[in-house]
Amino acid sequence: MQELVFPDLPFFDKTKVDSCKEAEDYRPIFFEIYKHVGIICSLISCINKKSPGIKNISNAHYGLLTGLLNRCSRLMLANVSLSCNGKFGETTAILDRCIQESAINVRWLCKYEKENSFERFLISGLKSDIELEKNIKQKIKSRDGKILEIEKRMLESINRGIYLSGIDRKDFESFPRLPTFETRIKNLDYENDELPYTVIQRLGSHHVHGTWTSLLTHYLDEDNGELHPNDNLVSIHVNQFISVSLEVLEMLKDFINFITNENDISDYYLKELTKIREYLDSYRIEVRGNDFEEIKA
């Protein structure tokens, strides 16, 4: 397989770094790194499964992985557009949760292939389609077989999804259920650590579902005990750029390790991805500040 040529890492001169340090705002730096990671994700998602050095992976399984990679990159680049002026923090937080969930799903799929991870994931997603199909057919039966145009389109779409999954309908019940997202996170490198699940899934859900916590964080201001809607001036937090970039880089490493069967190819990509991670970490030290120091009494 001919290696992709990675674009150069974003460069920050001393003036830019000093201005961020003085303002105690490193978002301009991590915004560019985040954008770079999104572009790399898009490039890697386009690796052709027929390329030399790629394992023999079914169309459905390879499509599932590259589809999730493409989802991550497109949502990241949508976030770039939204956050280029440091605004829309409430909206980017919703997309962040979607990106991180997709990244973790890719990592889990790659790690647990021998435990039918792909089939279980595909079937889980198709079950609501099967339920819809059942309801449509009941409606058609109640009308003595008369089919509406919209029903015809939905049935065709459902059949297409099942066909492209590569799984026979009769085999749907033969696979174990898909583990919960909490379990999938714990199955990765986060074992015995509740924090990643709490941060990515539970706290991320606040932004998706509009919980009380989310409303107080992004949509309401308090003035002398009175709550009122705030203006659309929610700034994006620097950690949003950092955490998503880190999770996507780990996803890309696992993807490359999974699809390649030649060490020199995987080594090239892993080296480039590690270089990006180290570059991000070199600035991340500045952002952490005293976050992990004990509070003195």
Secondary structure, 3 states (H helix, E strand, C coil): CCCCCCCCCCCCCHHHHHHHHHHCCCHHHHHHHHHHHHHHHHHHHCCCCCCCCECCCCHHHHHHHHHHHHHHHHHHHHHHHHHCCCCCHHHHHHHHHHHHHHHHHHHHHHHCHHHCHHHHHHHHHHHHHHHHHHHHHHHHHHCCCCCCHHHHHHHHHHHHHHHHHCCCHHHHHHCCCCCCHHHHHHCCCCCCCCHHHHHHHHHHHHHHHCCHHHHHHHHEEEECCEEEECCCCCCCCHHHHHHHHHHHHHHHHHHHHHHECCHHHHHHHHHHHHHHHHHHHHHHHHHHCCCCCCCCC
